[in-house]
């Protein structure tokens, strides 16, 4: 992969404002290498237990999990890939496939997603089968408390079933907000994700910190 999906889908002037240490995370992963990170999430999930039966459905496809835990160790592995989209899956898009493994008290669970560069922008395909997708708008502030951080905000959510994609109306569609920033003082990358919905508010979230590097892929990932 000579250019990452972020580079293919985001205006260069936006990426130029990124903190230099984030360029490694959002840049290309060389062939034969893998991006690896390890850290701790301060919180994962939701304390609203009435949502857990719904989250259990999404857990079957490794999207999110029916939990509410603090101080959760985790690892992340990013691998360059190509994801087949379009009619009959004939179109292969440049992608970064991520596996985030959470070490919950009840055992380890892995969240899977793939970020692709689509004709209409950056898209996150969630789960092992990518049945839920979110189109993302990338933003990087030049000034202020979040200067240099990458903020990804969903602008469209679709479900794929029977070979067709169905777009959720804006009035009911959940909204994903992901923030990645680098903390120079602590020398860690900080991440925060919030999934919210109109009227209901926050449905799911995680936030924490980790250290990340690009390393040769030994085949263990």
C-alpha positions as CSV (number, residue, x, y, z in Angstrom):
1,X,0.0,0.0,0.0
2,X,1.7,3.2,-1.2
3,X,-1.0,5.5,0.3
4,X,-3.4,4.8,3.2
5,X,-7.2,5.1,2.9
6,X,-6.9,8.3,5.0
7,X,-4.5,9.8,2.5
8,X,-6.6,8.8,-0.4
9,X,-9.8,10.2,1.0
10,X,-8.8,13.3,3.0
11,X,-7.6,16.6,1.6
12,X,-3.9,17.0,2.0
13,X,-4.3,20.4,3.7
14,X,-6.3,18.6,6.5
15,X,-3.8,15.9,7.0
16,X,-1.0,18.5,7.0
17,X,-2.3,19.7,10.3
18,X,-2.0,16.3,12.0
19,X,0.4,15.9,15.0
20,X,3.6,14.4,13.5
21,X,3.3,11.3,15.7
22,X,-0.2,10.6,14.4
23,X,1.1,10.5,10.8
24,X,2.5,7.0,11.6
25,X,-0.9,5.7,12.7
26,X,-2.8,7.2,9.7
27,X,-0.2,6.8,7.1
28,X,0.5,3.7,4.9
29,X,1.7,0.4,6.4
30,X,4.6,-1.0,4.3
31,X,4.2,-4.4,2.7
32,X,5.3,-7.1,5.1
33,X,4.6,-5.0,8.2
34,X,1.9,-4.5,10.7
35,X,0.8,-1.6,13.0
36,X,0.7,-2.8,16.6
37,X,-0.4,-0.9,19.7
38,X,-0.9,-1.8,23.4
39,X,-2.6,0.2,26.2
40,X,-5.5,0.5,28.5
41,X,-9.1,1.8,28.0
42,X,-10.3,3.8,31.0
43,X,-13.9,2.7,30.1
44,X,-15.6,0.4,27.5
45,X,-19.3,-0.1,26.8
46,X,-22.3,1.4,28.5
47,X,-23.8,1.3,32.0
48,X,-27.3,1.3,30.4
49,X,-28.0,-2.4,30.8
50,X,-31.3,-2.2,28.9
51,X,-29.1,-1.8,25.8
52,X,-27.1,-5.0,26.4
53,X,-29.4,-7.4,24.6
54,X,-29.1,-5.2,21.4
55,X,-25.3,-5.0,21.9
56,X,-25.2,-8.8,22.2
57,X,-26.5,-9.1,18.7
58,X,-23.7,-6.8,17.4
59,X,-21.2,-8.8,19.5
60,X,-21.8,-11.8,17.3
61,X,-20.2,-10.0,14.4
62,X,-17.4,-8.4,16.5
63,X,-18.8,-4.9,16.4
64,X,-19.4,-4.0,20.0
65,X,-20.1,-5.8,23.3
66,X,-22.6,-5.8,26.2
67,X,-20.2,-4.6,28.9
68,X,-19.4,-1.7,31.1
69,X,-15.9,-2.0,32.5
70,X,-13.0,0.2,33.5
71,X,-9.3,-0.2,33.2
72,X,-9.5,-2.7,30.3
73,X,-6.1,-3.7,28.8
74,X,-6.2,-3.9,25.0
75,X,-4.1,-4.4,21.9
76,X,-4.7,-3.2,18.4
77,X,-3.3,-4.6,15.1
78,X,-3.7,-2.7,11.8
79,X,-3.0,-4.6,8.6
80,X,-3.1,-3.3,5.0
81,X,-5.8,-5.1,3.0
82,X,-8.2,-4.8,0.2
83,X,-12.0,-5.0,0.9
84,X,-14.3,-6.1,-1.9
85,X,-17.3,-3.9,-2.4
86,X,-19.8,-3.1,-5.1
87,X,-22.0,-5.4,-7.2
88,X,-21.1,-9.0,-6.6
89,X,-18.0,-7.9,-4.6
90,X,-16.0,-7.3,-7.8
91,X,-14.4,-4.0,-6.6
92,X,-11.5,-4.2,-4.2
93,X,-10.9,-1.1,-2.2
94,X,-7.6,-0.2,-0.4
95,X,-8.2,-0.7,3.3
96,X,-6.7,-1.0,6.7
97,X,-8.2,-3.8,8.7
98,X,-8.1,-3.4,12.5
99,X,-8.4,-6.0,15.2
100,X,-8.8,-4.5,18.7
101,X,-8.7,-7.1,21.4
102,X,-10.2,-6.1,24.8
103,X,-9.2,-8.2,27.8
104,X,-12.4,-8.0,29.8
105,X,-12.8,-9.6,33.2
106,X,-15.0,-12.3,31.6
107,X,-12.4,-13.0,28.8
108,X,-11.0,-11.5,25.7
109,X,-13.1,-10.2,22.9
110,X,-12.0,-8.8,19.5
111,X,-13.6,-5.9,17.7
112,X,-13.0,-6.0,13.9
113,X,-13.4,-3.2,11.3
114,X,-12.0,-2.1,8.0
115,X,-11.4,1.5,6.9
116,X,-11.6,1.9,3.1
117,X,-11.1,4.6,0.5
118,X,-14.4,4.8,-1.4
119,X,-15.3,7.1,-4.3
120,X,-17.5,9.2,-2.0
121,X,-14.9,9.3,0.9
122,X,-13.7,7.4,3.9
123,X,-15.9,4.5,5.1
124,X,-15.6,2.3,8.1
125,X,-17.0,-1.2,7.6
126,X,-17.8,-2.7,11.0
127,X,-17.6,-6.3,12.1
128,X,-16.2,-9.4,10.5
129,X,-18.7,-9.2,7.6
130,X,-19.0,-5.4,7.3
131,X,-22.8,-5.4,7.2
132,X,-22.8,-2.0,9.0
133,X,-20.9,0.9,7.4
134,X,-20.4,4.5,8.4
135,X,-19.2,7.2,6.0
136,X,-16.7,9.5,7.9
137,X,-15.7,13.1,7.7
138,X,-12.2,13.8,8.7
139,X,-11.4,17.1,10.6
140,X,-8.1,18.4,12.1
141,X,-8.0,21.6,14.0
142,X,-5.1,23.9,13.5
143,X,-5.5,25.7,16.8
144,X,-7.2,25.2,20.2
145,X,-7.1,22.3,22.7
146,X,-7.6,19.7,20.0
147,X,-4.9,21.1,17.6
148,X,-3.3,18.3,15.6
149,X,-5.8,15.7,16.6
150,X,-7.9,13.8,14.0
151,X,-11.6,13.8,14.5
152,X,-13.8,11.4,12.5
153,X,-17.5,12.1,12.4
154,X,-20.1,9.9,10.7
155,X,-22.2,11.5,8.1
156,X,-24.1,8.4,6.9
157,X,-24.8,4.9,8.2
158,X,-25.9,2.0,6.1
159,X,-26.8,-1.6,6.6
160,X,-26.1,-4.3,4.0
161,X,-28.6,-7.1,3.6
162,X,-29.4,-9.4,0.6
163,X,-26.7,-7.7,-1.5
164,X,-28.2,-4.2,-1.1
165,X,-27.2,-1.3,1.1
166,X,-30.0,0.6,3.0
167,X,-29.2,4.0,4.3
168,X,-30.7,5.0,7.7
169,X,-32.6,8.3,7.7
170,X,-30.7,11.1,9.5
171,X,-33.5,11.4,12.1
172,X,-32.8,7.9,13.5
173,X,-29.3,7.1,12.4
174,X,-26.7,6.7,15.1
175,X,-23.7,9.0,15.1
176,X,-20.1,8.0,15.5
177,X,-17.5,10.5,16.8
178,X,-13.9,9.3,17.0
179,X,-11.0,11.4,18.3
180,X,-7.4,10.4,18.0
181,X,-4.8,12.7,19.6
182,X,-1.2,12.5,20.7
183,X,-0.3,13.4,24.3
184,X,3.3,14.7,24.2
185,X,3.7,14.9,28.0
186,X,2.7,11.2,28.6
187,X,4.2,10.1,25.2
188,X,1.0,8.1,24.4
189,X,-1.8,8.2,21.8
190,X,-5.2,8.9,23.2
191,X,-8.4,7.6,21.6
192,X,-12.0,8.3,22.3
193,X,-15.1,6.9,20.5
194,X,-18.7,7.8,21.2
195,X,-21.7,6.2,19.5
196,X,-24.8,8.3,20.1
197,X,-28.4,8.4,18.8
198,X,-31.1,11.1,18.6
199,X,-33.2,11.4,21.8
200,X,-31.4,8.4,23.4
201,X,-28.0,10.0,23.7
202,X,-24.8,8.0,24.3
203,X,-25.2,4.3,23.4
204,X,-21.7,3.0,23.6
205,X,-18.2,4.4,24.1
206,X,-14.6,3.7,24.8
207,X,-11.6,5.9,25.7
208,X,-8.0,5.3,26.7
209,X,-4.4,5.5,25.7
210,X,-1.8,3.3,24.0
211,X,1.6,3.2,22.4
212,X,1.9,2.3,18.7
213,X,4.6,1.2,16.2
214,X,5.0,-0.2,12.8
215,X,6.9,-3.5,12.9
216,X,7.7,-6.5,10.7
217,X,4.8,-8.9,10.4
218,X,6.0,-12.2,11.8
219,X,2.7,-13.9,11.0
220,X,1.5,-13.9,14.6
221,X,-1.2,-11.2,14.0
